[in-house]
Amino acid sequence: MPYKEKEVEKLYYSISEVSEMFGVNNSLIRFWEKEFDIIKPKKNKKGNRMFTPTDLENFRVIFHLVKERGFTLQGAQQKLKENKKDTFDNVEVVDRLNKVKHFLLSLKAGLPDSQS
């Protein structure tokens, strides 16, 4: 299931909001937080994790590497360590291409059948 973007950007997101965006369990979000040092949620007085838009961007890249490209956790960690900027740029390009694809498919669906 692809990542779902929130339309209105907030300062902080709860773990349940993040897990819903990515279509994964809360436990996977907590696990990735431990495995990837680029995820650094703030915690409120109750100890609840509060994720920033930067954390969401980092999750988006991890999600792409692990769930969409099939990297192992170690492979994703290595990829981020070796060339973080290129990895983030590549994910951005893939997202843009997917948006164009969905737009074109919706246009195609709206065209009348021209088969005679």
Beta strands, then each sheet from edge to edge (+ up, - down):
strand 1: 13-14
strand 2: 42-43
strand 3: 49-51
sheet 1: 1+ 3- 2+
end
